[in-house]
Amino acid sequence: MTGTGPFTVAGSLPARMKAPVYRGINDVRLEEMPVPQIGAGEVLIRVHSCGVCGTDLKKIHTGSHSAPRIFGHETAGVIAAVGRDVAGFRPGDRVVVFHHVPCGDCYYCRKKTFAQCDSYKRVGCTAGFEPSGGGFAEYVRVMDWIVKRGLVRIPDDVPFEQAAFVEPVNTCFKAVRNLKIEADETVLVIGQGPIGILLASLASRSGAKVLTSDLYPERHKIAANYGLAHPIDASREDVIAVTRAESEGRGADVVILAVGGNSLIRTAMDAARPGGRILLFAQTQHGEVTIDPAVVCMDEKSLMGSYSSSADIQEEGAKLVFEGYRNGFDLTRLISHRFPIDQAVEAIQIASNPCASSMKVMIHPGA
């Protein structure tokens, strides 16, 4: 470990690195660029593992964000350098990083709607260009306000791949907690990709009966590893009819839609009982959809949303991931594809075209 003026580094750092750079709609190119420079209060992480998230893919495919950018926010790695005035962290520490943290003081933070905080909406991690997460790169710069509140140390016995799930587990845990699921209820989770399985698994901790729906039987086999024992094969079964049959004819008390797009919103609402709750989890792009207002008014069904992580449960969510790895909640079993940095563009293509055999796609810039 060496000191270099205002910085402390572990060994010597390379001058350049590789990363998949977003250059426009559906245009991602593997490029070489400088390793980010850090300032006072900041740290540089050598990325070991970064999951490919559906929100990153939507940005790439819709052009919702300006180019160029380097995405990736499910980031775990080792601190390679620390800036002046960094307290509590040093080079060599194994960490996972949140790319958003709230201010804690504004109106939205006081109301516990942290994702609506203006400070939360500022991304505090970059591998270059406009801050956009940067976890797909070999090195990522973590800005000072993230270091103070969004950097989490990884226990030595927990692998980086498991730790990379800390942020997505937080988002799912937040959603499930807000639903206030009770043990005598029936829950339907539509979609059994990695996020759907996380949502269903966390919902099952309430003691409720959790039904899971997906078009691919292969995904139900993976879900069974997490104790999810009520699969609905949406390719040949009527999801609404099965849900009602499993709930004494009422419909589900809670329906969680873990599939992007709007085509299944009607199904989700129809599958819920009168007075039930419907949660939209994957609808992160603006659009329009037609709903029957009487379903909300007369049938008293509640249409809810949940987006991104919660600072309130950061410690508890990390504990779920870290202790879970030791107690059967091994999330690395959700990973179907692993790619080195040289194949990062292929990783994004695979994740963008999900099939029966694809689940979580992981990029390993520093493996």
N, C-alpha and C positions, 0 to 999 in steps of 0.2 A: 504494500500500500504506500503510495507516495503523495506528497503534497505538491500542488502546482499553483502557487499564488493563492487566490481565494478559494481554490477547489481542493478536494481530496479525492483521489482516484485509486481504484484497485488495479495495479499493474499499469500497462500502457493501453491507451485507447486507439483504435484505428481512426484514420481520418475520414474514411468513406464507408458506406453501407449500402445494402440493397433493400428495396421496398416496392410493392405494387402501387403505382400511382394512378389515381383516378384522373383522367384527362377529359372526360365528357361522358355523355350517356352511353352506357355499355362499352366504354373504352377504358380499360385498365391495363397498364403496361409495367413490366418489371424494369425498374430503373436504378441507377447508381447515383448516390447523392451524398453530401456531407453528413457526418454524424452530428446531431444537434448540439449546439453549445448551450450550457446552462448558466444561470445567473445566481445571485445570492438567494438563499432560501429554497432553491430548486434541487432536484435530483435527476440523474440520468439512469435509466433502467436498461439493462440488456435483456431484451424480451426472450423468454424461453418458449412460452405457449400463449396463443391468442385464438379464441374461438371466433368463428365467422357467424355474425348475428344477422338475423333477417332485416333489422333496421338499416344496417350498413348496405345490404343488398338492394333495398328499396331506393336508397340514395343513389346508388350506382346506376340503377335501371330507370329511374324517373327523372334524373337531372335536377332534383330538388335543391342540390347544393352546387355552388360554383366550383370550378376546377382551376388549378390542380389541388388535390387533397390526398392524404393518406389516412384511410379509415382503420377500424379495429379498436375495440374498447373492452374486450374481455381478456385483460392483459395480466400475465404473471411472469415474473422474472427476477433478476438479481440486480441490486443497486451497483452500478459501475462507477459512479462518481456522485459526490455531494457538494453543493455550493456552500458558501460562507453562511453561517447562522442557522444551518439545519440542525435541529435538536432531535435526538431520539432515533436517528437512523445513521448508518454508516455503510461504506462500500462492503459488499459481500452479503448484506442482508437479503433474504428471500422475501419478496413482497408481491402483493396483488394491489392494483390501483383502480379506484373509481375515477372516471374522467369528468364527472360532475359532482359538485358539492354545493349545498345551499348556504346562504349567508347566516341563517339562524335567527335573524332579527326582524325581517320585513313582515308585512301583513300575511303573506302566503305562508311563510315559515311559522308564524304564530298560529295559523290555522292548520298546520301540519300537511299542507299541500305543497311539499317541497319542490316538486317538479315544475311548479309555476313561478318559482322565485327567479328573478332576473339574473341573480348571480349563479344559480344552478344551471341556467341555460347557456352560460359561458363554458365552453370546453377548455379544460386546463391541462390537456396532454397533447403533444404534437411530435411527430417525427420529421416535420418540415411543412412549409406552406401554412395555410389557415388551420388552426388547431381543430382536429377532427378525430381524436382518439390516438391514432398513430401506432396501435398495437400490432399491425401487420408488418412493421419494420423491425430491423435488427436492434435498433436503439430508439428509445422514446424519452423525450424531455417532459418531466412532470413539474408543473408550475407551483409557486410557493403556497397558494391557498389550498391546492390539492394535497401537497405534502403535509400540511397541518391537520387536515381533516379527512382525507380520502386515501391514505396509504395504509395498508394493513399488512402486518408481518405474518408470514406463512410458517407454521410449525415445521420442524425439520423432518417429521415423519409423514408429511402430506405432500404428494407429488404436485408439480406445477400444473399438470392437466386438471387435477381436481380443484386446485385453487383458482383456476381460470373461470370456474363456475360461480365464484362468489357474487359477482355483479348480477348475472341472470337469476340466480337463486334469490337474491334480494328483491328483484322486481316481481318475481312470482310470489314470494312470501308476503310482500306488501299487498298484492292483489287478493290473495286468499284470506289474509287477516282482515282486510276491509269488508269481506263478505260476511264475517261473523257466522261461519258455518257451525251448526249444532249437530250433536251426535245422532239425533233421530231423523236427520234430513237425508235426502237423496241429491247427489250432485252429478251432473253430466258435463264432461269435458270433451268438447268437439275438437279433434285434432290431436294426434299422438306423435308429433315430432318431439324433439328434445324439450321444447318449452311446454308443450301439452303434457308430457310425462311429468315434468317438474311440478306443474300446477296440480295435476291429479294426485301425485304422491304427497304433496304438502296438504292438499285438501283432505286426504284420507287420514291424516293425523288427528283430525277432529273426531274420528269415530264414525263419521257419516258413510253411507254406502256411496261409492264413487263409480259411476259408469263412464266408460271411455269409448269414444267413437273415432274410427279412422277407416280410410279406404283400403289400407294395406294390412293384411293379417300379420305380416312380418313385424310390424311395429307393435302390435299387441303382444307378441312374444317377448319383445324387449320390455314393454310395460309390465309384464308379469314378474320380471325380476325385481320390481319395486312394489310388489304386493297388490298390484291392480288386477283384480280378479273378475271384473264384470265388463268384458269387451263387447262392443257392438261393431259388427262388420258392415260398415256403411256402403260397401260395394254390393251387398245383396240383402241387407235388412233395412226395414223402415225405422230410422233412428227415433222418430217421435213415438211410434207405436211401441217400440221396445221400452223406451223410457217410461211411458205411462204404465205399461205392464209391470215394470219393476218398482212402481211407486203407488200401487193400489189404485191405479187409474187417474191419479191427480196430475202427473207430470213432475218434473224435477223441481225441487225447492230452489236449486241454484244451477244455472247453466253458464259455463265458461267457454267462450269462443276463442280458441287458440289458433285460428286459421286466418291468414290475411285475406283481404278482399271483403266484399260486402254480400256475396251471394248466399252465405249461410246465416245471416242475421235473422232472416224470417224463420228459418228452421230453429234457431236458438230460442226465439221468442215463443214459437209454437210449442216447443218442448217443455217450457216452464209452466208450472202450475199457476193458477190465479194467486196473486200475492207473492209470486216468486221473484228471484233476482237474476238478471241476465247481465253478465260482465263481458264487455268487449276488451280483449287484451291485445289483439294483433292489428287493430285498425289504426295504423299510425300515419296514413296518408289521407289528406282531405278529399272528400267526394260527396256524393248524394245518394241517399237510399230512401225508399218508401216504406213507411211503417203504418200500421193501423193504430191511430191514436186512442181508440177505445180500449185497446189491449192494455195501454198504460193507465187510462182513466178508470174504466169500469172494471177491468180485470185486475187492476192494481198491481200490475207487474212493473218492477223497477228496472230501468235500463241504466247500467252503470259503466264506468270506465276506470282503467288503472294504467298509468304510464310511468315507466322508468323506476328508479330506486327510491328508497326512503332512508334518510339519515337517522331516523328514529330507531331503526332496526338493524343498523349496520353491524353492530357487535353480535347481536343474536343471529343474524343471517350468516355471518362468517362462521360462527360456532356450529351452525347446522351443517355447513360444508366440511369444516375441519374435523369435528367430532364424528360427523356422519361417515367420513371415510374409514374411521376406525370401527364403526358399528353397522356396517352393511349398506350405508347410503353412498355407494361407490359410483360417482357420476361419470367416471372415465368409461364405464360400460355404455354410455350414450354416444361415444365417439365412434364413428364409422370410417372416417378418413383422416389421415394425417399427412401433411405436406411440409417439406422444407421450404425455405424462403425462395429458392430458385423456381419452385412450382406453385408459388402463391397465386398467380393468375388462374392456373388450373383449379386450385382450391376454390376460388370464388366462382368459377364456372360450375363446378360440381354442386356447390351449395345453392346456386341459383336455379338449378334444375333438379329438384328433389325427386327421388324415386323410392321404390320399396326398400332398397338396400342402403339408402343414405340417411344418416341421422346427423349428429353433430360433426362438423368439419373443423379441424384444428390446424392452424398454421404454426410451425415450429421454427421461428427465425433463429433461435440460438440453441437448439437442441444438439 
